[in-house]
Amino acid sequence: MDAGLPLDTVVRTRIMLTDVSQWEDAARAHSEFFAAIRPASTLVEVEGFINREWLVEVEADCVANR
């Protein structure tokens, strides 16, 4: 989803997984987008999401006009 800000405005991400054994794949995907930016990042396992088919959720905090 495009929120209208470029990736280099991201200062923190949170990755929530329903299966923490998949953390390496999630970290690899995260680094494809954020390797040059290196935002603070947290990865956690969650029981589930509202839609049981969802496996991962990513939140990003941005700071505009950096």
PQR file of N, CA, C, O and H, with PARSE charges and radii, in Angstrom:
ATOM      1  N   MET A   1       0.833  -1.176   0.000 -0.4000 1.5000
ATOM      2  CA  MET A   1       0.000   0.000   0.000 -0.0000 2.0000
ATOM      3  C   MET A   1       0.874   1.233   0.000  0.5500 1.7000
ATOM      4  O   MET A   1       1.857   1.287   0.739 -0.5500 1.4000
ATOM      5  N   ASP A   2       0.555   2.191  -0.779 -0.4000 1.5000
ATOM      6  CA  ASP A   2       1.325   3.420  -0.890 -0.0000 2.0000
ATOM      7  C   ASP A   2       0.663   4.501  -0.039  0.5500 1.7000
ATOM      8  O   ASP A   2      -0.483   4.885  -0.276 -0.5500 1.4000
ATOM      9  H   ASP A   2      -0.244   2.148  -1.379  0.4000 1.0000
ATOM     10  N   ALA A   3       1.403   4.982   0.952 -0.4000 1.5000
ATOM     11  CA  ALA A   3       0.874   6.017   1.847 -0.0000 2.0000
ATOM     12  C   ALA A   3       1.304   7.411   1.403  0.5500 1.7000
ATOM     13  O   ALA A   3       0.988   8.399   2.065 -0.5500 1.4000
ATOM     14  H   ALA A   3       2.334   4.671   1.145  0.4000 1.0000
ATOM     15  N   GLY A   4       2.022   7.494   0.289 -0.4000 1.5000
ATOM     16  CA  GLY A   4       2.390   8.794  -0.248 -0.0000 2.0000
ATOM     17  C   GLY A   4       3.755   9.303   0.169  0.5500 1.7000
ATOM     18  O   GLY A   4       4.143  10.396  -0.242 -0.5500 1.4000
ATOM     19  H   GLY A   4       2.279   6.691  -0.249  0.4000 1.0000
ATOM     20  N   LEU A   5       4.500   8.551   0.972 -0.4000 1.5000
ATOM     21  CA  LEU A   5       5.833   8.965   1.393 -0.0000 2.0000
ATOM     22  C   LEU A   5       6.865   7.990   0.847  0.5500 1.7000
ATOM     23  O   LEU A   5       6.572   6.801   0.719 -0.5500 1.4000
ATOM     24  H   LEU A   5       4.185   7.663   1.306  0.4000 1.0000
ATOM     25  N   PRO A   6       8.065   8.462   0.521 -0.5600 1.5000
ATOM     26  CA  PRO A   6       9.096   7.547   0.030  0.2800 2.0000
ATOM     27  C   PRO A   6       9.635   6.659   1.158  0.5500 1.7000
ATOM     28  O   PRO A   6       9.525   7.007   2.334 -0.5500 1.4000
ATOM     29  N   LEU A   7      10.211   5.526   0.796 -0.4000 1.5000
ATOM     30  CA  LEU A   7      10.724   4.588   1.788 -0.0000 2.0000
ATOM     31  C   LEU A   7      11.785   5.198   2.701  0.5500 1.7000
ATOM     32  O   LEU A   7      11.915   4.783   3.853 -0.5500 1.4000
ATOM     33  H   LEU A   7      10.300   5.243  -0.159  0.4000 1.0000
ATOM     34  N   ASP A   8      12.540   6.170   2.208 -0.4000 1.5000
ATOM     35  CA  ASP A   8      13.604   6.721   3.057 -0.0000 2.0000
ATOM     36  C   ASP A   8      13.081   7.590   4.200  0.5500 1.7000
ATOM     37  O   ASP A   8      13.875   8.124   4.975 -0.5500 1.4000
ATOM     38  H   ASP A   8      12.435   6.507   1.272  0.4000 1.0000
ATOM     39  N   THR A   9      11.770   7.739   4.318 -0.4000 1.5000
ATOM     40  CA  THR A   9      11.200   8.440   5.470 -0.0000 2.0000
ATOM     41  C   THR A   9      10.834   7.472   6.597  0.5500 1.7000
ATOM     42  O   THR A   9      10.410   7.899   7.671 -0.5500 1.4000
ATOM     43  H   THR A   9      11.125   7.306   3.689  0.4000 1.0000
ATOM     44  N   VAL A  10      10.999   6.167   6.353 -0.4000 1.5000
ATOM     45  CA  VAL A  10      10.672   5.159   7.368 -0.0000 2.0000
ATOM     46  C   VAL A  10      11.770   5.146   8.431  0.5500 1.7000
ATOM     47  O   VAL A  10      12.952   5.010   8.113 -0.5500 1.4000
ATOM     48  H   VAL A  10      11.344   5.820   5.481  0.4000 1.0000
ATOM     49  N   VAL A  11      11.371   5.288   9.696 -0.4000 1.5000
ATOM     50  CA  VAL A  11      12.331   5.289  10.803 -0.0000 2.0000
ATOM     51  C   VAL A  11      12.176   4.067  11.707  0.5500 1.7000
ATOM     52  O   VAL A  11      13.079   3.754  12.483 -0.5500 1.4000
ATOM     53  H   VAL A  11      10.412   5.398   9.955  0.4000 1.0000
ATOM     54  N   ARG A  12      11.036   3.375  11.613 -0.4000 1.5000
ATOM     55  CA  ARG A  12      10.809   2.195  12.448 -0.0000 2.0000
ATOM     56  C   ARG A  12       9.798   1.277  11.767  0.5500 1.7000
ATOM     57  O   ARG A  12       8.822   1.740  11.178 -0.5500 1.4000
ATOM     58  H   ARG A  12      10.303   3.630  10.983  0.4000 1.0000
ATOM     59  N   THR A  13      10.045  -0.033  11.854 -0.4000 1.5000
ATOM     60  CA  THR A  13       9.092  -1.013  11.353 -0.0000 2.0000
ATOM     61  C   THR A  13       8.810  -2.043  12.436  0.5500 1.7000
ATOM     62  O   THR A  13       9.634  -2.300  13.313 -0.5500 1.4000
ATOM     63  H   THR A  13      10.838  -0.409  12.333  0.4000 1.0000
ATOM     64  N   ARG A  14       7.616  -2.625  12.345 -0.4000 1.5000
ATOM     65  CA  ARG A  14       7.224  -3.724  13.213 -0.0000 2.0000
ATOM     66  C   ARG A  14       6.683  -4.834  12.318  0.5500 1.7000
ATOM     67  O   ARG A  14       5.764  -4.618  11.529 -0.5500 1.4000
ATOM     68  H   ARG A  14       6.947  -2.416  11.632  0.4000 1.0000
ATOM     69  N   ILE A  15       7.256  -6.004  12.447 -0.4000 1.5000
ATOM     70  CA  ILE A  15       6.818  -7.159  11.665 -0.0000 2.0000
ATOM     71  C   ILE A  15       6.168  -8.133  12.629  0.5500 1.7000
ATOM     72  O   ILE A  15       6.788  -8.571  13.598 -0.5500 1.4000
ATOM     73  H   ILE A  15       8.004  -6.179  13.088  0.4000 1.0000
ATOM     74  N   MET A  16       4.918  -8.468  12.360 -0.4000 1.5000
ATOM     75  CA  MET A  16       4.187  -9.422  13.197 -0.0000 2.0000
ATOM     76  C   MET A  16       3.904 -10.669  12.374  0.5500 1.7000
ATOM     77  O   MET A  16       3.320 -10.589  11.294 -0.5500 1.4000
ATOM     78  H   MET A  16       4.414  -8.113  11.573  0.4000 1.0000
ATOM     79  N   LEU A  17       4.319 -11.816  12.885 -0.4000 1.5000
ATOM     80  CA  LEU A  17       4.160 -13.093  12.193 -0.0000 2.0000
ATOM     81  C   LEU A  17       3.286 -14.034  13.014  0.5500 1.7000
ATOM     82  O   LEU A  17       3.371 -14.056  14.242 -0.5500 1.4000
ATOM     83  H   LEU A  17       4.793 -11.881  13.763  0.4000 1.0000
ATOM     84  N   THR A  18       2.454 -14.805  12.339 -0.4000 1.5000
ATOM     85  CA  THR A  18       1.675 -15.820  13.043 -0.0000 2.0000
ATOM     86  C   THR A  18       2.496 -17.090  13.254  0.5500 1.7000
ATOM     87  O   THR A  18       2.110 -17.953  14.043 -0.5500 1.4000
ATOM     88  H   THR A  18       2.386 -14.787  11.341  0.4000 1.0000
ATOM     89  N   ASP A  19       3.633 -17.211  12.551 -0.4000 1.5000
ATOM     90  CA  ASP A  19       4.533 -18.362  12.701 -0.0000 2.0000
ATOM     91  C   ASP A  19       5.959 -17.840  12.741  0.5500 1.7000
ATOM     92  O   ASP A  19       6.554 -17.572  11.697 -0.5500 1.4000
ATOM     93  H   ASP A  19       3.946 -16.510  11.910  0.4000 1.0000
ATOM     94  N   VAL A  20       6.513 -17.694  13.945 -0.4000 1.5000
ATOM     95  CA  VAL A  20       7.838 -17.080  14.090 -0.0000 2.0000
ATOM     96  C   VAL A  20       8.947 -17.906  13.431  0.5500 1.7000
ATOM     97  O   VAL A  20      10.042 -17.392  13.203 -0.5500 1.4000
ATOM     98  H   VAL A  20       6.030 -17.912  14.793  0.4000 1.0000
ATOM     99  N   SER A  21       8.678 -19.168  13.125 -0.4000 1.5000
ATOM    100  CA  SER A  21       9.695 -19.966  12.426 -0.0000 2.0000
ATOM    101  C   SER A  21       9.969 -19.415  11.025  0.5500 1.7000
ATOM    102  O   SER A  21      10.962 -19.788  10.400 -0.5500 1.4000
ATOM    103  H   SER A  21       7.788 -19.586  13.310  0.4000 1.0000
ATOM    104  N   GLN A  22       9.108 -18.539  10.532 -0.4000 1.5000
ATOM    105  CA  GLN A  22       9.283 -17.921   9.220 -0.0000 2.0000
ATOM    106  C   GLN A  22      10.050 -16.595   9.293  0.5500 1.7000
ATOM    107  O   GLN A  22      10.061 -15.832   8.327 -0.5500 1.4000
ATOM    108  H   GLN A  22       8.301 -18.236  11.040  0.4000 1.0000
ATOM    109  N   TRP A  23      10.693 -16.320  10.440 -0.4000 1.5000
ATOM    110  CA  TRP A  23      11.335 -15.024  10.638 -0.0000 2.0000
ATOM    111  C   TRP A  23      12.431 -14.737   9.615  0.5500 1.7000
ATOM    112  O   TRP A  23      12.607 -13.585   9.217 -0.5500 1.4000
ATOM    113  H   TRP A  23      10.684 -16.940  11.224  0.4000 1.0000
ATOM    114  N   GLU A  24      13.167 -15.751   9.184 -0.4000 1.5000
ATOM    115  CA  GLU A  24      14.247 -15.505   8.226 -0.0000 2.0000
ATOM    116  C   GLU A  24      13.700 -15.014   6.885  0.5500 1.7000
ATOM    117  O   GLU A  24      14.267 -14.101   6.284 -0.5500 1.4000
ATOM    118  H   GLU A  24      13.025 -16.686   9.508  0.4000 1.0000
ATOM    119  N   ASP A  25      12.615 -15.606   6.417 -0.4000 1.5000
ATOM    120  CA  ASP A  25      11.995 -15.150   5.174 -0.0000 2.0000
ATOM    121  C   ASP A  25      11.477 -13.718   5.319  0.5500 1.7000
ATOM    122  O   ASP A  25      11.620 -12.901   4.409 -0.5500 1.4000
ATOM    123  H   ASP A  25      12.154 -16.347   6.906  0.4000 1.0000
ATOM    124  N   ALA A  26      10.882 -13.429   6.461 -0.4000 1.5000
ATOM    125  CA  ALA A  26      10.375 -12.073   6.709 -0.0000 2.0000
ATOM    126  C   ALA A  26      11.524 -11.072   6.762  0.5500 1.7000
ATOM    127  O   ALA A  26      11.424  -9.984   6.194 -0.5500 1.4000
ATOM    128  H   ALA A  26      10.766 -14.093   7.200  0.4000 1.0000
ATOM    129  N   ALA A  27      12.599 -11.424   7.432 -0.4000 1.5000
ATOM    130  CA  ALA A  27      13.759 -10.529   7.523 -0.0000 2.0000
ATOM    131  C   ALA A  27      14.392 -10.310   6.150  0.5500 1.7000
ATOM    132  O   ALA A  27      14.828  -9.203   5.834 -0.5500 1.4000
ATOM    133  H   ALA A  27      12.680 -12.308   7.893  0.4000 1.0000
ATOM    134  N   ARG A  28      14.442 -11.354   5.345 -0.4000 1.5000
ATOM    135  CA  ARG A  28      15.003 -11.231   3.994 -0.0000 2.0000
ATOM    136  C   ARG A  28      14.152 -10.284   3.144  0.5500 1.7000
ATOM    137  O   ARG A  28      14.689  -9.427   2.442 -0.5500 1.4000
ATOM    138  H   ARG A  28      14.088 -12.253   5.602  0.4000 1.0000
ATOM    139  N   ALA A  29      12.836 -10.438   3.207 -0.4000 1.5000
ATOM    140  CA  ALA A  29      11.942  -9.552   2.453 -0.0000 2.0000
ATOM    141  C   ALA A  29      12.070  -8.111   2.949  0.5500 1.7000
ATOM    142  O   ALA A  29      12.094  -7.175   2.150 -0.5500 1.4000
ATOM    143  H   ALA A  29      12.400 -11.135   3.777  0.4000 1.0000
ATOM    144  N   HIS A  30      12.152  -7.941   4.254 -0.4000 1.5000
ATOM    145  CA  HIS A  30      12.309  -6.606   4.849 -0.0000 2.0000
ATOM    146  C   HIS A  30      13.586  -5.955   4.336  0.5500 1.7000
ATOM    147  O   HIS A  30      13.581  -4.778   3.977 -0.5500 1.4000
ATOM    148  H   HIS A  30      12.133  -8.701   4.903  0.4000 1.0000
ATOM    149  N   SER A  31      14.673  -6.706   4.299 -0.4000 1.5000
ATOM    150  CA  SER A  31      15.955  -6.133   3.874 -0.0000 2.0000
ATOM    151  C   SER A  31      15.972  -5.764   2.392  0.5500 1.7000
ATOM    152  O   SER A  31      16.744  -4.896   1.986 -0.5500 1.4000
ATOM    153  H   SER A  31      14.677  -7.663   4.590  0.4000 1.0000
ATOM    154  N   GLU A  32      15.136  -6.407   1.583 -0.4000 1.5000
ATOM    155  CA  GLU A  32      15.057  -6.035   0.169 -0.0000 2.0000
ATOM    156  C   GLU A  32      14.584  -4.595   0.008  0.5500 1.7000
ATOM    157  O   GLU A  32      14.990  -3.908  -0.930 -0.5500 1.4000
ATOM    158  H   GLU A  32      14.509  -7.112   1.913  0.4000 1.0000
ATOM    159  N   PHE A  33      13.739  -4.142   0.907 -0.4000 1.5000
ATOM    160  CA  PHE A  33      13.212  -2.778   0.836 -0.0000 2.0000
ATOM    161  C   PHE A  33      13.996  -1.792   1.692  0.5500 1.7000
ATOM    162  O   PHE A  33      14.105  -0.620   1.334 -0.5500 1.4000
ATOM    163  H   PHE A  33      13.410  -4.700   1.668  0.4000 1.0000
ATOM    164  N   PHE A  34      14.544  -2.250   2.819 -0.4000 1.5000
ATOM    165  CA  PHE A  34      15.082  -1.327   3.808 -0.0000 2.0000
ATOM    166  C   PHE A  34      16.570  -1.459   4.086  0.5500 1.7000
ATOM    167  O   PHE A  34      17.056  -0.854   5.042 -0.5500 1.4000
ATOM    168  H   PHE A  34      14.454  -3.203   3.110  0.4000 1.0000
ATOM    169  N   ALA A  35      17.318  -2.224   3.295 -0.4000 1.5000
ATOM    170  CA  ALA A  35      18.743  -2.438   3.563 -0.0000 2.0000
ATOM    171  C   ALA A  35      19.528  -1.126   3.596  0.5500 1.7000
ATOM    172  O   ALA A  35      20.408  -0.954   4.440 -0.5500 1.4000
ATOM    173  H   ALA A  35      16.923  -2.716   2.518  0.4000 1.0000
ATOM    174  N   ALA A  36      19.223  -0.218   2.702 -0.4000 1.5000
ATOM    175  CA  ALA A  36      19.968   1.052   2.652 -0.0000 2.0000
ATOM    176  C   ALA A  36      19.475   2.048   3.691  0.5500 1.7000
ATOM    177  O   ALA A  36      20.183   2.994   4.035 -0.5500 1.4000
ATOM    178  H   ALA A  36      18.508  -0.358   2.017  0.4000 1.0000
ATOM    179  N   ILE A  37      18.267   1.837   4.190 -0.4000 1.5000
ATOM    180  CA  ILE A  37      17.656   2.789   5.124 -0.0000 2.0000
ATOM    181  C   ILE A  37      17.928   2.388   6.572  0.5500 1.7000
ATOM    182  O   ILE A  37      18.231   3.233   7.415 -0.5500 1.4000
ATOM    183  H   ILE A  37      17.692   1.069   3.911  0.4000 1.0000
ATOM    184  N   ARG A  38      17.816   1.094   6.847 -0.4000 1.5000
ATOM    185  CA  ARG A  38      18.061   0.504   8.159 -0.0000 2.0000
ATOM    186  C   ARG A  38      17.252   1.145   9.289  0.5500 1.7000
ATOM    187  O   ARG A  38      17.826   1.664  10.246 -0.5500 1.4000
ATOM    188  H   ARG A  38      17.570   0.408   6.162  0.4000 1.0000
ATOM    189  N   PRO A  39      15.924   1.109   9.181 -0.5600 1.5000
ATOM    190  CA  PRO A  39      15.109   1.641  10.274  0.2800 2.0000
ATOM    191  C   PRO A  39      15.192   0.723  11.504  0.5500 1.7000
ATOM    192  O   PRO A  39      15.538  -0.453  11.386 -0.5500 1.4000
ATOM    193  N   ALA A  40      14.877   1.264  12.661 -0.4000 1.5000
ATOM    194  CA  ALA A  40      14.722   0.414  13.839 -0.0000 2.0000
ATOM    195  C   ALA A  40      13.627  -0.595  13.507  0.5500 1.7000
ATOM    196  O   ALA A  40      12.649  -0.256  12.841 -0.5500 1.4000
ATOM    197  H   ALA A  40      14.596   2.219  12.756  0.4000 1.0000
ATOM    198  N   SER A  41      13.788  -1.831  13.969 -0.4000 1.5000
ATOM    199  CA  SER A  41      12.834  -2.861  13.574 -0.0000 2.0000
ATOM    200  C   SER A  41      12.581  -3.831  14.715  0.5500 1.7000
ATOM    201  O   SER A  41      13.485  -4.178  15.476 -0.5500 1.4000
ATOM    202  H   SER A  41      14.582  -2.107  14.510  0.4000 1.0000
ATOM    203  N   THR A  42      11.331  -4.259  14.814 -0.4000 1.5000
ATOM    204  CA  THR A  42      10.925  -5.252  15.803 -0.0000 2.0000
ATOM    205  C   THR A  42      10.189  -6.363  15.071  0.5500 1.7000
ATOM    206  O   THR A  42       9.371  -6.103  14.188 -0.5500 1.4000
ATOM    207  H   THR A  42      10.597  -3.977  14.196  0.4000 1.0000
ATOM    208  N   LEU A  43      10.487  -7.608  15.446 -0.4000 1.5000
ATOM    209  CA  LEU A  43       9.802  -8.760  14.868 -0.0000 2.0000
ATOM    210  C   LEU A  43       9.199  -9.560  16.023  0.5500 1.7000
ATOM    211  O   LEU A  43       9.907  -9.944  16.955 -0.5500 1.4000
ATOM    212  H   LEU A  43      11.151  -7.819  16.164  0.4000 1.0000
ATOM    213  N   VAL A  44       7.902  -9.807  15.958 -0.4000 1.5000
ATOM    214  CA  VAL A  44       7.218 -10.531  17.032 -0.0000 2.0000
ATOM    215  C   VAL A  44       6.275 -11.581  16.460  0.5500 1.7000
ATOM    216  O   VAL A  44       5.815 -11.477  15.323 -0.5500 1.4000
ATOM    217  H   VAL A  44       7.328  -9.495  15.201  0.4000 1.0000
ATOM    218  N   GLU A  45       5.998 -12.593  17.276 -0.4000 1.5000
ATOM    219  CA  GLU A  45       5.000 -13.591  16.917 -0.0000 2.0000
ATOM    220  C   GLU A  45       3.679 -13.211  17.577  0.5500 1.7000
ATOM    221  O   GLU A  45       3.641 -12.816  18.743 -0.5500 1.4000
ATOM    222  H   GLU A  45       6.371 -12.678  18.199  0.4000 1.0000
ATOM    223  N   VAL A  46       2.599 -13.337  16.812 -0.4000 1.5000
ATOM    224  CA  VAL A  46       1.264 -13.046  17.324 -0.0000 2.0000
ATOM    225  C   VAL A  46       0.387 -14.289  17.179  0.5500 1.7000
ATOM    226  O   VAL A  46       0.647 -15.157  16.346 -0.5500 1.4000
ATOM    227  H   VAL A  46       2.630 -13.658  15.865  0.4000 1.0000
ATOM    228  N   GLU A  47      -0.640 -14.353  17.997 -0.4000 1.5000
ATOM    229  CA  GLU A  47      -1.583 -15.482  17.961 -0.0000 2.0000
ATOM    230  C   GLU A  47      -2.298 -15.565  16.619  0.5500 1.7000
ATOM    231  O   GLU A  47      -2.483 -16.654  16.077 -0.5500 1.4000
ATOM    232  H   GLU A  47      -0.851 -13.648  18.674  0.4000 1.0000
ATOM    233  N   GLY A  48      -2.700 -14.418  16.083 -0.4000 1.5000
ATOM    234  CA  GLY A  48      -3.407 -14.390  14.815 -0.0000 2.0000
ATOM    235  C   GLY A  48      -3.945 -13.004  14.546  0.5500 1.7000
ATOM    236  O   GLY A  48      -3.835 -12.100  15.373 -0.5500 1.4000
ATOM    237  H   GLY A  48      -2.550 -13.533  16.523  0.4000 1.0000
ATOM    238  N   PHE A  49      -4.525 -12.859  13.377 -0.4000 1.5000
ATOM    239  CA  PHE A  49      -5.110 -11.591  12.951 -0.0000 2.0000
ATOM    240  C   PHE A  49      -6.618 -11.771  12.788  0.5500 1.7000
ATOM    241  O   PHE A  49      -7.126 -12.889  12.873 -0.5500 1.4000
ATOM    242  H   PHE A  49      -4.614 -13.594  12.705  0.4000 1.0000
ATOM    243  N   ILE A  50      -7.312 -10.700  12.560 -0.4000 1.5000
ATOM    244  CA  ILE A  50      -8.761 -10.761  12.367 -0.0000 2.0000
ATOM    245  C   ILE A  50      -9.112 -11.750  11.263  0.5500 1.7000
ATOM    246  O   ILE A  50     -10.027 -12.559  11.413 -0.5500 1.4000
ATOM    247  H   ILE A  50      -6.900  -9.792  12.490  0.4000 1.0000
ATOM    248  N   ASN A  51      -8.380 -11.680  10.151 -0.4000 1.5000
ATOM    249  CA  ASN A  51      -8.549 -12.636   9.057 -0.0000 2.0000
ATOM    250  C   ASN A  51      -7.522 -13.749   9.268  0.5500 1.7000
ATOM    251  O   ASN A  51      -6.321 -13.500   9.162 -0.5500 1.4000
ATOM    252  H   ASN A  51      -7.637 -11.022  10.029  0.4000 1.0000
ATOM    253  N   ARG A  52      -7.963 -14.947   9.558 -0.4000 1.5000
ATOM    254  CA  ARG A  52      -7.073 -16.077   9.860 -0.0000 2.0000
ATOM    255  C   ARG A  52      -6.164 -16.468   8.695  0.5500 1.7000
ATOM    256  O   ARG A  52      -5.196 -17.201   8.897 -0.5500 1.4000
ATOM    257  H   ARG A  52      -8.939 -15.149   9.644  0.4000 1.0000
ATOM    258  N   GLU A  53      -6.453 -15.999   7.494 -0.4000 1.5000
ATOM    259  CA  GLU A  53      -5.602 -16.308   6.347 -0.0000 2.0000
ATOM    260  C   GLU A  53      -4.353 -15.435   6.314  0.5500 1.7000
ATOM    261  O   GLU A  53      -3.372 -15.787   5.659 -0.5500 1.4000
ATOM    262  H   GLU A  53      -7.239 -15.403   7.330  0.4000 1.0000
ATOM    263  N   TRP A  54      -4.374 -14.310   7.006 -0.4000 1.5000
ATOM    264  CA  TRP A  54      -3.217 -13.419   7.042 -0.0000 2.0000
ATOM    265  C   TRP A  54      -2.096 -14.071   7.840  0.5500 1.7000
ATOM    266  O   TRP A  54      -2.337 -14.653   8.898 -0.5500 1.4000
ATOM    267  H   TRP A  54      -5.170 -14.024   7.538  0.4000 1.0000
ATOM    268  N   LEU A  55      -0.875 -13.973   7.333 -0.4000 1.5000
ATOM    269  CA  LEU A  55       0.287 -14.569   7.992 -0.0000 2.0000
ATOM    270  C   LEU A  55       1.247 -13.534   8.556  0.5500 1.7000
ATOM    271  O   LEU A  55       1.993 -13.816   9.494 -0.5500 1.4000
ATOM    272  H   LEU A  55      -0.679 -13.501   6.474  0.4000 1.0000
ATOM    273  N   VAL A  56       1.227 -12.333   7.983 -0.4000 1.5000
ATOM    274  CA  VAL A  56       2.185 -11.306   8.393 -0.0000 2.0000
ATOM    275  C   VAL A  56       1.540  -9.937   8.289  0.5500 1.7000
ATOM    276  O   VAL A  56       0.705  -9.690   7.419 -0.5500 1.4000
ATOM    277  H   VAL A  56       0.621 -12.104   7.222  0.4000 1.0000
ATOM    278  N   GLU A  57       1.941  -9.049   9.192 -0.4000 1.5000
ATOM    279  CA  GLU A  57       1.544  -7.646   9.115 -0.0000 2.0000
ATOM    280  C   GLU A  57       2.795  -6.817   9.362  0.5500 1.7000
ATOM    281  O   GLU A  57       3.603  -7.135  10.235 -0.5500 1.4000
ATOM    282  H   GLU A  57       2.619  -9.249   9.899  0.4000 1.0000
ATOM    283  N   VAL A  58       2.943  -5.756   8.588 -0.4000 1.5000
ATOM    284  CA  VAL A  58       4.076  -4.853   8.749 -0.0000 2.0000
ATOM    285  C   VAL A  58       3.544  -3.454   9.008  0.5500 1.7000
ATOM    286  O   VAL A  58       2.707  -2.944   8.263 -0.5500 1.4000
ATOM    287  H   VAL A  58       2.286  -5.498   7.879  0.4000 1.0000
ATOM    288  N   GLU A  59       4.038  -2.845  10.068 -0.4000 1.5000
ATOM    289  CA  GLU A  59       3.726  -1.445  10.362 -0.0000 2.0000
ATOM    290  C   GLU A  59       4.987  -0.627  10.121  0.5500 1.7000
ATOM    291  O   GLU A  59       6.096  -1.103  10.364 -0.5500 1.4000
ATOM    292  H   GLU A  59       4.718  -3.259  10.673  0.4000 1.0000
ATOM    293  N   ALA A  60       4.823   0.580   9.652 -0.4000 1.5000
ATOM    294  CA  ALA A  60       5.973   1.458   9.427 -0.0000 2.0000
ATOM    295  C   ALA A  60       5.658   2.852   9.958  0.5500 1.7000
ATOM    296  O   ALA A  60       4.595   3.413   9.690 -0.5500 1.4000
ATOM    297  H   ALA A  60       3.923   0.967   9.454  0.4000 1.0000
ATOM    298  N   ASP A  61       6.598   3.393  10.710 -0.4000 1.5000
ATOM    299  CA  ASP A  61       6.508   4.776  11.173 -0.0000 2.0000
ATOM    300  C   ASP A  61       7.410   5.627  10.299  0.5500 1.7000
ATOM    301  O   ASP A  61       8.569   5.280  10.070 -0.5500 1.4000
ATOM    302  H   ASP A  61       7.461   2.937  10.927  0.4000 1.0000
ATOM    303  N   CYS A  62       6.887   6.729   9.814 -0.4000 1.5000
ATOM    304  CA  CYS A  62       7.636   7.610   8.918 -0.0000 2.0000
ATOM    305  C   CYS A  62       7.769   8.998   9.528  0.5500 1.7000
ATOM    306  O   CYS A  62       6.943   9.433  10.331 -0.5500 1.4000
ATOM    307  H   CYS A  62       5.946   7.011  10.000  0.4000 1.0000
ATOM    308  N   VAL A  63       8.823   9.672   9.125 -0.4000 1.5000
ATOM    309  CA  VAL A  63       9.020  11.068   9.499 -0.0000 2.0000
ATOM    310  C   VAL A  63       9.227  11.834   8.190  0.5500 1.7000
ATOM    311  O   VAL A  63      10.217  11.631   7.487 -0.5500 1.4000
ATOM    312  H   VAL A  63       9.494   9.319   8.472  0.4000 1.0000
ATOM    313  N   ALA A  64       8.289  12.703   7.882 -0.4000 1.5000
ATOM    314  CA  ALA A  64       8.392  13.500   6.656 -0.0000 2.0000
ATOM    315  C   ALA A  64       9.332  14.670   6.867  0.5500 1.7000
ATOM    316  O   ALA A  64       9.569  15.085   8.002 -0.5500 1.4000
ATOM    317  H   ALA A  64       7.485  12.868   8.453  0.4000 1.0000
ATOM    318  N   ASN A  65       9.862  15.198   5.793 -0.4000 1.5000
ATOM    319  CA  ASN A  65      10.759  16.363   5.824 -0.0000 2.0000
ATOM    320  C   ASN A  65      11.989  16.112   6.657  0.5500 1.7000
ATOM    321  O   ASN A  65      12.392  16.956   7.457 -0.5500 1.4000
ATOM    322  H   ASN A  65       9.670  14.861   4.871  0.4000 1.0000
ATOM    323  N   ARG A  66      12.591  14.946   6.469 -0.4000 1.5000
ATOM    324  CA  ARG A  66      13.826  14.621   7.196 -0.0000 2.0000
ATOM    325  C   ARG A  66      14.991  15.352   6.639  0.5500 1.7000
ATOM    326  O   ARG A  66      16.109  15.197   7.130 -0.5500 1.4000
ATOM    327  H   ARG A  66      12.264  14.261   5.818  0.4000 1.0000
TER
END
